[in-house]
């Protein structure tokens, strides 16, 4: 959809032109999955995300309209601090609520239209992008002069109440700070965030949707967390330990006999191994070694499948076919697991072959037609027009 298309849609919705257009990127996690449920991740901004068109109105209300979702709603000022259950509007609404909590007095209402070239509920963290771009736009429209570092906090305090999720503060940094050709390394504990070079000349990020929904239930999620906690508890007898991310693989091997559960040991092997892979990946990016980075992605997938056991057969089949193609640097599952999507680094000359071969083989084996997103590295949140 072009900018002119968005302007036309805005006029159709509100009968006047927008004053300004903003954009925040989506993101994808290239490496570092389920690491002690902390922030050991390597996250680039993508070239697609969420667009927000806005104009002040004199109706003492805020109108929300999405081109991705069927729901449109108008809220009076006194309704902006009350959650909406199971609505996409919960994400921008949480931002309005925090602005008001911070002392903002609204004098004008707004007409807001959003469109994402990925679904709002997708794996590309569009909800975070939607919150960041709402904060960015409000900051600009109201002249509140918050720094982009404040955007990590805005919407966070009310996030659980409004959106019924509890994501990391630092996950929002990808949209508010990362520049083109950078990726964010999110480290756990007290280590600082590290913005790394991500030069991908001649290489694209391909996200493949298996069209198998995430099937992770609360019991399976809790069991994996309990397994990790059991390992920490049992190993603390011989080695002071707060989190598995503190261990090296050599240390784990030397004291694994103190772990009573073979399943819990497998979970620990993934956690410890993924931390090590992330560390090696950071150094690989610093020297521009995409080949090594791709090998680490492949190893991460195998560990998620064999040790953490969250890879569905459909996703595993997709990655297996991808790894057979010349020009695929690395491929792995991404997200919470039990279905969902894969992410692959693919040389430009291999993209057509990748889509045709992986798509055809996957459909033949599963009867499911998948969908491919071809992405480049994008910029941080900004005002476009």
C-alpha positions in Angstrom: 0.0 0.0 0.0 1.4 3.4 -1.0 1.4 6.6 1.1 -1.3 7.9 -1.2 -3.4 4.8 -0.6 -3.0 5.4 3.1 -4.0 9.0 2.7 -7.1 8.0 0.7 -8.1 5.5 3.3 -7.7 8.1 6.0 -9.9 10.5 4.1 -12.5 7.7 3.7 -12.5 7.1 7.5 -12.4 10.7 8.8 -13.4 12.9 5.8 -10.3 15.0 6.0 -6.5 14.7 5.3 -4.0 13.5 8.0 -1.6 16.1 9.3 1.3 13.7 9.8 2.4 10.1 9.0 4.7 8.0 11.2 6.4 4.6 11.0 7.8 2.1 13.4 9.5 -1.1 12.3 8.7 -4.7 13.2 11.4 -7.0 14.4 12.4 -10.6 14.3 14.6 -12.5 16.7 17.5 -14.0 14.7 19.1 -15.7 17.6 18.6 -16.3 21.3 15.4 -18.1 22.0 14.0 -19.1 25.4 17.1 -18.2 27.3 16.0 -18.4 30.9 13.1 -16.2 29.8 15.5 -13.2 29.9 16.8 -10.9 27.2 19.6 -12.7 25.4 18.5 -11.9 21.9 19.8 -10.5 18.6 17.1 -8.4 17.1 17.2 -6.2 14.0 14.6 -3.7 12.9 12.9 -4.8 9.7 11.8 -2.8 6.6 8.1 -3.4 7.3 6.1 -2.5 10.4 3.3 -0.1 11.5 2.2 3.1 9.8 0.2 5.7 11.9 -1.7 8.6 10.3 -3.0 11.3 12.7 -4.7 14.6 12.9 -6.2 16.6 15.8 -9.9 17.0 16.1 -12.1 19.3 18.2 -14.5 16.5 19.3 -12.9 15.8 22.7 -12.4 12.2 21.8 -9.8 9.9 20.2 -10.9 7.8 17.2 -9.0 4.7 16.3 -9.3 3.0 12.9 -7.2 0.1 11.6 -6.9 -1.2 8.0 -5.9 -4.6 9.4 -8.6 -5.2 11.9 -12.4 -4.9 11.6 -12.8 -2.9 14.8 -13.0 0.9 14.8 -13.9 2.9 17.9 -14.2 6.4 19.4 -13.3 7.0 23.0 -14.0 10.1 25.1 -11.1 11.4 27.2 -12.5 9.8 30.4 -12.4 6.4 28.7 -8.7 6.5 27.8 -7.5 5.0 31.1 -9.8 2.0 31.0 -8.7 -1.3 29.3 -10.5 -2.8 26.3 -10.6 -6.6 26.4 -9.2 -8.4 23.4 -9.0 -5.5 21.1 -6.0 -4.2 19.0 -6.8 -0.8 20.4 -5.5 -2.0 23.8 -1.9 -1.3 22.5 -2.2 2.4 21.6 -4.7 2.9 24.4 -2.1 1.7 27.0 0.2 4.5 25.7 -2.6 7.2 26.1 -3.2 5.9 29.6 0.5 6.3 30.5 0.7 9.8 29.0 -2.2 10.7 31.2 -0.7 9.1 34.2 2.5 11.1 33.6 0.4 14.3 33.9 -0.7 15.0 30.3 -3.9 17.0 30.0 -5.5 16.5 26.6 -7.1 19.6 25.1 -7.6 18.1 21.6 -8.8 14.8 20.4 -7.2 12.8 17.6 -8.3 10.9 14.5 -5.8 7.9 14.2 -5.5 5.4 11.4 -3.0 2.6 11.5 -1.9 0.0 9.0 0.7 -2.7 9.2 2.2 -4.6 6.3 2.4 -7.4 8.8 -0.5 -8.4 11.0 -0.7 -6.6 14.4 -0.7 -10.0 16.2 2.2 -11.5 14.2 5.6 -12.7 15.3 7.2 -9.4 14.0 6.4 -7.7 17.4 3.9 -5.4 15.7 2.2 -4.7 19.1 5.4 -3.3 20.4 5.9 -1.3 17.2 2.3 0.0 17.5 3.0 1.1 21.1 6.2 2.8 20.2 4.8 4.7 17.2 1.8 5.8 19.2 4.2 7.2 21.8 6.4 8.8 19.1 3.4 10.4 17.4 1.9 11.7 20.6 5.2 13.1 21.8 5.5 14.9 18.5 1.9 16.1 18.3 1.8 17.4 21.9 5.3 18.7 22.2 6.0 16.7 25.4 9.7 16.4 24.5 10.1 12.9 25.9 13.4 11.3 24.7 13.2 8.0 22.8 14.5 6.3 25.9 11.2 7.1 27.6 9.3 5.2 25.0 10.7 2.0 26.5 8.7 2.8 29.7 5.6 4.4 28.2 2.9 1.8 27.8 4.8 -0.7 30.0 3.3 0.1 33.3 -0.3 -0.4 32.0 0.7 -3.2 29.6 -0.4 -6.1 31.6 -3.7 -4.5 32.6 -4.5 -3.3 29.0 -2.9 -5.9 26.8 -2.7 -8.9 29.1 0.9 -9.5 28.3 4.2 -8.9 30.1 6.9 -8.3 27.6 10.4 -7.0 28.2 11.0 -3.3 28.4 14.1 -3.6 26.3 12.1 -5.4 23.5 10.6 -2.0 22.7 14.1 -0.5 22.1 14.4 -2.1 18.7 11.7 0.3 17.3 12.7 3.5 19.1 16.5 3.4 18.7 17.9 0.9 16.1 19.2 2.5 12.9 19.5 0.9 9.5 22.3 -1.7 9.3 22.3 -2.2 13.1 20.9 -4.9 15.3 20.2 -4.8 19.0 21.9 -7.3 21.2 19.7 -7.6 24.3 21.7 -9.1 27.2 20.4 -10.4 30.5 21.1 -9.3 34.0 23.1 -6.0 34.3 25.0 -6.1 31.1 24.5 -3.1 28.8 22.6 -3.2 25.5 24.9 -3.4 22.5 24.1 -2.0 19.1 25.9 -4.2 16.6 26.7 -3.7 12.9 24.6 -5.9 10.7 25.9 -5.6 7.2 23.8 -7.8 4.9 24.8 -6.8 1.4 23.3 -9.4 -1.1 21.4 -11.1 1.7 17.8 -10.9 2.7 15.9 -12.1 5.8 13.0 -14.4 4.8 10.3 -15.2 7.3 8.2 -18.2 6.3 4.8 -18.7 7.8 3.9 -22.4 8.2 0.3 -21.5 8.9 0.3 -23.7 11.9 -0.7 -21.7 15.0 1.3 -21.6 18.2 0.0 -24.4 20.3 1.9 -23.7 23.5 -0.4 -24.0 26.5 0.2 -22.7 30.0 1.0 -26.1 31.3 3.8 -26.8 28.8 5.2 -23.3 29.3 5.2 -23.6 33.1 6.8 -27.1 32.9 9.8 -25.8 31.0 10.2 -22.9 33.4 9.9 -25.4 36.3 12.6 -27.6 34.7 15.0 -24.7 34.5 14.3 -23.7 38.1 14.9 -27.3 39.2 18.3 -27.3 37.6 19.2 -24.0 39.2 18.1 -25.3 42.6 20.0 -28.6 42.3 23.2 -27.1 40.9 23.2 -24.3 43.6 24.3 -27.0 46.0 27.7 -27.1 44.4 27.8 -23.8 42.5 26.1 -20.5 43.6 23.6 -19.8 40.8 20.7 -17.5 40.2 20.1 -18.3 36.5 21.2 -20.9 34.0 22.6 -18.1 31.8 25.5 -17.8 34.3 26.8 -21.2 33.4 29.2 -22.2 30.7 28.8 -25.5 28.9 32.0 -26.8 30.5 30.7 -26.0 33.9 27.4 -27.7 33.2 29.1 -30.8 32.0 31.2 -31.0 35.1 28.3 -30.8 37.5 25.4 -32.3 35.5 25.4 -35.4 37.8 23.6 -33.3 40.4 20.6 -32.9 38.1 18.0 -35.6 38.9 15.8 -35.1 35.8 17.1 -36.1 32.3 14.4 -33.8 30.8 15.5 -30.9 33.0 19.1 -31.5 31.9 18.1 -31.2 28.3 16.3 -27.9 29.0 19.5 -26.7 30.7 21.6 -27.7 27.7 19.6 -25.5 25.5 19.7 -22.5 27.8 23.5 -22.8 28.4 24.2 -23.5 24.7 22.0 -20.7 23.4 23.8 -18.2 25.7 27.1 -19.4 24.3 25.8 -19.3 20.7 24.6 -15.7 21.3 28.0 -14.7 22.6 29.8 -16.2 19.6 27.2 -14.6 17.3 27.9 -11.1 18.7 31.6 -11.5 17.8 30.7 -12.8 14.4 28.6 -9.7 13.7 31.3 -7.4 14.9 33.7 -8.9 12.2 31.0 -9.3 9.6 31.0 -13.1 9.6 27.5 -13.9 8.4 28.4 -17.5 7.5 29.3 -18.3 11.2 26.2 -16.4 12.3 24.1 -18.7 10.0 25.7 -21.8 11.4 24.8 -20.7 14.9 21.2 -20.2 13.7 21.1 -23.8 12.5 22.5 -25.0 15.8 19.9 -23.0 17.7 17.1 -24.7 15.8 18.5 -28.2 16.5 18.7 -27.4 20.2 15.2 -25.9 20.3 14.0 -29.1 18.6 15.9 -31.7 20.5 16.6 -30.1 23.9 13.8 -27.6 24.5 11.4 -29.7 22.4 9.2 -26.8 21.2 9.6 -27.3 17.4 6.5 -28.6 15.6 6.9 -31.1 12.7 5.7 -28.5 10.2 8.3 -25.9 11.3 11.1 -28.6 11.4 10.2 -29.7 7.9 10.4 -26.1 6.7 13.9 -25.6 8.2 15.1 -29.0 6.9 14.2 -28.1 3.4 15.7 -24.6 3.7 19.1 -26.0 4.9 19.4 -28.1 1.7 19.4 -25.1 -0.6 22.7 -23.5 -1.7 22.6 -19.8 -0.8 20.8 -20.3 2.5 23.2 -19.1 5.2 21.1 -20.1 8.2 17.6 -21.1 9.1 15.7 -21.7 12.4 12.3 -21.6 14.1 11.5 -18.2 15.6 9.0 -17.2 18.4 7.6 -19.2 21.2 7.4 -22.4 19.3 4.9 -25.2 18.8 4.0 -23.9 15.4 4.4 -20.5 13.8 7.3 -19.2 11.6 10.8 -19.8 10.5 13.5 -17.2 9.8 16.3 -17.7 7.2 19.2 -15.7 5.9 19.2 -16.2 2.2 21.5 -14.8 -0.6 19.6 -12.7 -3.1 20.4 -15.1 -6.0 18.9 -18.0 -4.1 15.6 -16.4 -3.0 13.6 -17.5 -6.0 14.8 -21.1 -5.7 14.2 -20.9 -1.9 10.5 -19.8 -2.3 9.7 -22.3 -5.1 11.4 -25.3 -3.6 10.6 -24.9 0.1 7.0 -23.8 -0.7 6.4 -26.8 -3.1 8.0 -29.4 -0.9 6.3 -28.1 2.3 2.9 -28.1 0.6 3.4 -31.6 -0.8 4.3 -33.0 2.6 1.8 -31.1 4.7 -1.0 -30.0 2.4 -0.5 -26.4 3.6 0.5 -23.5 1.4 2.9 -21.3 3.2 3.6 -17.5 2.9 7.0 -15.8 2.6 8.0 -12.4 3.9 11.1 -11.0 2.3 12.6 -8.3 4.5 15.6 -6.0 4.7 17.1 -4.2 7.7 15.1 -1.0 8.4 15.4 2.2 10.3 14.0 3.1 13.7 10.7 4.9 14.5 10.3 8.2 12.5 8.0 10.8 11.1 7.7 10.2 7.4 5.6 13.2 6.3 
